Amino acid sequence: MFGGADAQLVQDALIIAALAAAGGFAFAIGFRKLHNRTADDMKPNSKGELEERVEVLERIATDRTIGLADEIEQLRTTKETA
């Protein structure tokens, strides 16, 4: 493509610039799609999906191995004594 001692460096620089431009373009498209999501897009699509979400929430709320209530209480007492 180019002649001289720096030909390979010039080719590499052009490839890197093209890849960076393509990456930036892809990021911009993805960001725009994410930004344009509406509340309707985030709603469950079916009754089954809604039931799955409720099951997960119930499991989180009732699973004692998580110990969330204990952690909250510990933070509360630590904050009060500080």
C-alpha positions in Angstrom: 0.0 0.0 0.0 2.7 2.5 1.0 6.4 2.4 0.3 9.3 3.0 2.6 10.4 1.9 6.0 7.3 3.0 7.8 4.8 1.3 5.5 3.8 -1.3 8.1 3.4 1.3 10.8 1.1 3.4 8.7 -1.0 0.3 7.8 -1.2 -0.7 11.4 -2.2 2.8 12.4 -5.0 2.9 9.8 -6.3 -0.5 10.9 -6.3 0.7 14.6 -8.1 3.9 13.6 -10.7 2.0 11.6 -11.3 -0.5 14.4 -11.6 2.4 17.0 -14.1 4.2 14.8 -16.2 1.0 14.3 -16.1 0.3 18.0 -17.2 3.9 18.8 -20.0 3.6 16.2 -21.2 0.3 17.7 -21.1 1.7 21.2 -23.2 4.7 20.1 -25.8 2.5 18.5 -26.1 0.3 21.6 -26.2 3.2 23.9 -29.0 4.8 21.9 -31.0 1.6 21.9 -30.6 1.3 25.6 -31.5 5.0 26.2 -34.6 4.7 24.0 -36.1 1.8 26.0 -39.5 2.6 27.5 -41.2 1.4 30.6 -43.3 -0.9 28.4 -40.1 -2.6 27.2 -39.2 -3.5 30.7 -42.6 -5.0 31.6 -42.9 -8.8 31.7 -44.0 -10.2 28.4 -46.2 -13.0 29.7 -48.0 -14.3 32.8 -45.3 -16.9 33.1 -42.5 -14.3 33.1 -44.4 -12.3 35.8 -44.8 -15.5 37.9 -41.0 -16.2 37.6 -40.2 -12.7 38.8 -42.6 -13.1 41.8 -41.0 -16.5 42.6 -37.6 -15.0 42.7 -38.7 -12.1 44.9 -40.4 -14.6 47.3 -37.3 -16.7 47.5 -35.2 -13.6 48.2 -37.6 -12.4 50.9 -37.9 -15.8 52.6 -34.4 -17.3 52.2 -32.7 -17.1 55.6 -29.3 -18.0 54.1 -29.1 -14.6 52.6 -29.4 -13.1 56.1 -30.5 -9.7 54.7 -32.5 -8.7 57.7 -29.6 -9.6 60.0 -27.3 -7.5 57.9 -29.6 -4.5 57.9 -30.0 -4.8 61.7 -26.3 -5.0 62.1 -25.8 -1.9 60.0 -28.5 -0.1 62.0 -26.9 -0.9 65.4 -23.4 0.0 64.1 -24.8 3.3 62.8 -26.5 4.1 66.2 -23.4 3.4 68.2 -21.2 5.5 66.0 
